[in-house]
Amino acid sequence: MLKQHLQLKLGQKLAPQQIQLMKLIQLHTLEFEEELERELEENPALEIAKEESQEDDYASLEESYESEGTESIETDFDVDQYLYDDEPTYKTASSNYSSDDEEFDNESLLTEGQSLYDYLLEQIHLANINKEDIKVAEYLIGNLDTDGYLRREIKSIVDDLAFSQGIYTTKENIEYILENYVQKLDPPGVGARGLQECLLLQIEKKVSADKAVSLAANILRHQFDALTNKHYNKIIQKYDIEEEDLKEALDEISKLSPKVGGNFDTQTITINQEIIPDFVIQVKDGMVIPMLNSKNAPTLRVSEEYKDILTTYSHDKNSSEHKQAALFIKQKLDAAKWYIDAINQRQNTLLQTITAIVKFQKNYFITGDEKSLKPMILKDIADITGFDISTISRVVKSKYADTSNGILYLKDLFSDSLTNDDGEEVSTKEIKNHLQEVISKENKRKPLTDDALVVILKEQGYNIARRTIAKYREQLNIPVARLRKEL
């Protein structure tokens, strides 16, 4: 049985303009510039201003819309419904330049590079190998990862060759081609099926009667587990050598590369981009002054030519084609005006956020000492600015600031807090710095365990649990004590 009933719902939706603004906010300077270029191409009603101010553009645009000709266009539909049907990707601009903008170059360096795959193919085609085996070798090369390793099982490759290439071969034949052709290519170590084999392939290429090289090869071949676990005493006893001999062998091993494909890009084009700071923070006479780096965001204005065209078309009330043209032009002009407003709003959001951060961390920017870095989370800045936490997150995402102490990643300024023995709140970043400093000064022959680190930090006033020490150590990419051991 059908029933009718009323239901009241409270919902919240973001307008397309708000969604686009959020996207604009999280773009860093280089992405912003690319988006701006695309927007200028997509919207001919938008152009770069030279001397005129944006305020003049707004006034002129409003005046254009309020003109008698524009209002007299009679249509069967609302122009506004077409404003965002084919919504362009809005980008940035600003007239807020800093005095240091000339120091930054926004050029992206595009350099022709050669992939590891192409480099190996060139070599294999010069090898003395029959046509069927060269197809197998090409397939093996195609299965190497970016580090130069063959991670797949040989049996799987046998099946793939049969089903996809129509090549029926054996596991033994593939291993023969791999070991006698692919692994003989440059760079040494390519085609290895694991780290041990990769290092062995490299050490074996060193034609040398050097005792250290010979010992290094033996260690890699027969004592690899002891080596990776740093059981040096076991290796010394095994080969009946002196500690100095082992040091020399380890020095040879340290010269080998665990990722021989690392010097090659998977793409034929390598893009090298330098970091362009989004903010400039200066310290003058004890004052910290934040600014936006706006060199890559020129001031925009609405096209005068398009406004004139709109006026011309709007006077012709009888031609349907002119009406459609007028609506199209008005759509582009509206989009351009909204875009300029969005950029101003973006720049204002960025400036308010960086101002709040600088105010919160004033002592840090003046001294440059990380010990003066106060615990700060996104909510702290959101409370100061009045923005939502998600907005603050978008602002600091992928953003950098040029400070007197070098280029700074904004997210590095944020950290949780812990209370020390004096009852003061200290940043977890400060604790990590202390932890790193303690480990850097430890006796490498007898590295400090996590339990020992707990005791030392507690003596310094930081009462931290062992699991917290382990977590911070992992975040700092510091291995456990056993793997930090050196001779």
N, C-alpha and C positions, 0 to 999 in steps of 0.2 A: 504494500500500500504506500503510495507516494504522499509525502508530507512536506508542507512548506514551513520554513522557519527563518527567522532573521538571526544573523550572527555578526557581531561587531568585532573587527580585528584592528589592531594598532600595528602598523608597519612603518619601516623607514627605508627609503631607497635613495641611492646616490644619483644625482643628475649626471649626464654624460660629461658636462663641464667639470664637475668635481672629480670624477674618475680620471679624466685627462690631467687635471691639475696634480693629482697624487702621483701620476706617472712622471710628470715634469719634475716634481720635487726630488725624486730619488735619482734622477740622472746626474752624473758627474759632468764636468766641463766638456770633455771630449765628446761624450755621447750627446750632450746638449747641442754642441756645434753641428754635429751631423744631422740631428733632428731639425735644427733651424734651416739648414741648407735644403732639406727635403720640403719643408713647409713653404719656403720661398718659391720653390719650383711648383708646388701644388696649388698655391693660392696667389694668382697674379695681382690681387688687390693688396697684397702685403709687400712692402719694400723697405730697404734699409735707408734710414734717414741720415742726412749729412749734417745739417745745422739746425733744422727745425726741431722744436721740442715736442715731446709726446702730448703735452697738454694742449698745444695748438691743434694737433691732429684730432684729439678727442672732440674739442669744441667744433672743429670744422666738420667732423663726421656727423655729430649730433645735429648741426645746422643743416647738413645735407639731407638727413632723414626727416627733419621737420619742415623741409621745403614743400611748397604747394604741389609741385610736380610729383614728388614721390608719394605723397598721401593720396593723390588722385588716381592712382592705378587701381582699377577695379578688377578683381579676380574672383573666381569661384572657390578659391582655396587660400589658406593662410600661408604666407611666406615663411613664417617661423618653423612650419613643419618640415621644411626642406633644409633647415640650417645644419642639422647634424645627421641627415640620412647617410651621407657619404663623408663621415667625420674625418677630417684630416688629423694627422698626428701632430698636435701642437708642441711647439718647441720654445726656445728662450730668447730673451734679449734684455738688455738693461743699459741704462746710461750711468750706472754706478761703477765707475772705474777707480782702481786703486793706483797709487803712485808707483807701485812696483810692477805693474802689468807688463811693461816692456821687457822684463827679464824672462818671461815665459814664451816659449815657442810652441805653437800648436800643431806643428807639422808631424804627420805620421810617416814614418820611414817605411816604404814598401821596397823590399829587396827580393830579387829572384833567388830562391833557394832550391835545393835538390833534395827530394825525399830519400829516405833510406831504401825504399823499394826500388826506385829508379836507379839509384847508385849501384845496388846489388845486381839488378838486371843487366846493366851495362857490362859488368864484369863477367857474369855467367855466360853471356853471349860470346865472349872471347875465349871461353874454355873449350878444350878439346873433348867434346861430349856429344853423343848421338842425339838424334832429333827427339826420340821418345823420352830419353832420360832428361833432356833439357826442359821438357814440358813438366816433368816431375819436379825438377829443381825450381822452375818458375812458380809452381804451385806451393812449394815449401817456402819460398821467399815471400809469397803473398800471404802466408799464414804467420809470419813473424809479427810480434807486437812492436810497439814504438820503441821499446828498450832493446830490440834485437833478439828477443828470446822466442823459441818455438814452444809454446805452452800446450799445444794440442798433443793428444796421444797419437802415436804412429799408426795404430790400428784404425783410428777414425779417419786419418788421411788416406789410408788404403781404400776404405769404403767410399770416401768422397770422390777419389779419382775414378773409381769404377763407375759410380752412378752419374756423376756430373761431367766427367771428361772422357769417359769411355776408355780409360787407360787401366788395364788390368796388370797389377804388379804385386810384389810381395813386400812384407814388412822388412825383410832383410835387404831387399834392393833399395828401399827408401832410406833405410839407415845408412847404407853404403853411399848413396848420393849425398845425403846430408853431411856425413863425416868427411867424405873425400872431395866434395865440390863446394857445397854451400858454406861449410865451416872453414874452408880455406880462403874465403873471400875477405876483403877488407871492409870494415875494421875488424881486427882480431877479436875473437870472442862472439861474433855474430853466429846465430843459429844454435846457440847453446840451449839445452833443455833445463838448465838450472844454474844457480849461482856458482856452484863448485865447478861445473863444466866450463862456464864462461871464463872464470879466472884461470883455469888450467889452459884453455885455448890461448889465452894471452901470454901466460908465462912461458909456454912452450914455443912461442914465436920469438922469444928472446934467445938468439943464438949466442950463447955465452958459456964460458967454462968457469964463470964466477961461482964461488962456493955458496954465496948467499942466494943466488938465483936457483941453483940446484937444490938447496935446502928448502927454499920457498916452494918449489914444484913438488918436492916430496911431502911437505906438510899439507899442501892443498890436495894432493892425491890420496894420502893415507891417514892424515890426522885432521881432517876437515872439521869433524865434530868437536874435537878438543880445541881447535883454533877458534871456532865460533863461540864456544863457551868460555874461552880464555883460560883454559887449563894449561897454563904455560909450564908449570913444573912437570906435568905429565909429558909434554913434548920434549923438554930438556932431558928427562930421564930416558925417553924412548930412543933418542938419537945420540945420547951421551955427548952433549955439546955444552958449551959455556953460554951463560946468559947473553953475553955480547953477540954471539953467533945468532941467537934467536932474534935479537933486536934487529940485526942486519937483514935477516930473512923477512921479518915483519915489515921492515921498511920497503922491501921490494914488493911485497903483497899490497901495501898501501898505495903503490903507484898504479895499480890495476884499476880498471873501471868496472863497476858492477852493472852499468847501463851503457853498453857500447853504442846504442842507437840514440843516445841523448843529444848528440850534436846534430841530429837530423830532425826535420819537421815532417809530420805526416802529410802536410800540404806542400804544394810546390811554391806557394807564396808565404813568406814569413813576414809577419807584421811586427815591427818594433815600435812601441809607443812609450814615450816617456810620460811620467806622471805630471799632470798639470794641476796644481793646487786649486781648489775651489774657493779657498779663503786665504787672506793675507792677514797675519796678526803681528802688529808692531808694538814695541815697548818704547815709550818716550817719556822721560822725566817721571818714571814711576807709574805711568798710566799705560794700560793695555788697550790698544785700539784695534778692533776687528773690522775687516773690510771684505767685500766680495771681490774676487778676481774676475772682472767682467770683460776682459780683452776679447774673449771669443763669443761675446753676446752683444753685437752692435745694437744701437737704438733703432727701433722699427717705427714705421708710420703707415697709415693707410694711403694707398695710391691716389694722388690727385687726379690722375688720368681716368681712373675707374669712377671716381665720383663725378667727373664731368660727363662721362659716358652715361652714367645712370640718369643724370639730369636730362640729357638729350633724349634718351629712350622713353623716359617717363612722360614727356610732353606729347608723345604720339599715343593717343588713347584708342585709336581705331585699329591699329595693326596688332593682331594676336602674337605675331612673331616678336614684335618689339616689347610686348608685355612679358613674354617668356624670357626675353633677353634681359629685361629690366629686373625680373625676379631673380635670375641667375646672378646678376651683378650684385644685387642687394644681399643675396645669400653670401657671396664672397666677402662683401664689405662687412657684414655682420660677423662673419667668422674671423676676419682680420681684427676687428675691434675687440672681440672677446679674447682673441689670442694675445693681443698686447696687454689687456687687463690681466690675463692669467699669468703672463710673464712677470708683471709687476707684483702680483700677489705671491708668486713663487720666490722672487728675489726678496720680498719683505719677510716671508717665512724663514728663508735661509739666514737673513741678517739678524732677525730676532733670536733665532736659535743659537747662532754662533756668539751673539752678544751675551746670552744667558750662560753659555758654557764658559766663556772668558771670565764673566763675573764670578762664577762658581769656583773656577780654578785659577784665580788671579795670581796667587802666590807661585803656582807652578810655572805660569808663563813668564813671570818676572825672574824667578831663580833658575828655571830649567832643571831643577832637582826633582827627580821622581819621588823622593821621600816627602815632598810637599804636596803631592797629588792627593786630593781628598777623595774619599769614597763617593762615587756618583753613579746613579742609575738613571734610566730614561725618565722615570717618573719625576725625579728632581727637576729636570729641565722642563718637563711638561707643566709642572706646577708653576714655574716661574713665568713661562711664556703664555700659558693658557691654552696651548695646543694639546691635541690628543697624543697619547704615547706613540701610537702608530705613525703619526706625522713626524715626530721627533726621530723615530727609527728610520724613516725614509730619508730624512735630511742627512743623518750621519752615515747612512749606508754608502759605501764606496767613495766617501768624500775625504779630501786631504787638505791640510792647512800648511801654509808656508810660515814658519815661525823663526825667531832668532836662533833657535836650537836645531833647525833643519826641518825637513818635511815630516809632518805628523799625520798619522792616520787617526781620524776623529774617534773611531770606536775604541782605540787604545786608551782613551781618556776615561772610559766608563769601566767601573769595577764595583764589586760588592765590598762589604766592610766586615771586619772582625774587631772584637774588643780585646785590647792587650791587657796586661796585668795592672796597668795604671788606670784602667777604665776608659781609655781613649779609643775612639773608633779609628782604625787604620785601614787603608785600602789593601785589598788582596794583591794588587799589583806590587805594592811595597813589600809584602811578605814574599812574593815570588822572587823579587829582586834579591832579598836577603838569602833566600834558599839557593838561588843561582850563585851568589857570591860565596856562600859556604862551600858549595860543591866545587867551585872553581879553585878553592884553596886547599882542598883535601889532599891527602897523600894518595897518589894514584896507584901505589902498590897495595894499599889497603883502603879502598874507597869506603865512604860512610854508608851504612845501611839506612833504611828509612827510620828504623828505631833510633839509631844514633842521631839522625837529623832532627827527630822530635825532641830529643834531650837538648841539643844545641840551641834550637830555636826557642825552646822554653826558657833557657838561661838568658836569652835576649829579650824575653818579655812576651813571646808569642806562644800562647798555649794552644797548640794545634794537634789534632789527632793524627795517628799514623796514616789512616786512609786518605786524609786530606793532603798530607805530604805527598803521598803516592799520586794523587790526582794532579796536584800542582806540578810535580816532576814530569808527568806525562804531557801536560799542557806545554811545558817548556822543552819538550822533546829530549829529555835527559833520561838515558837508560838506567836500569837497576844497577846496583853497586857492582855486581859480578861482571857486567858488561862494560863497566867504566875502568876496569883494572888494566893497568899498563905496567911494563917492565921498567 
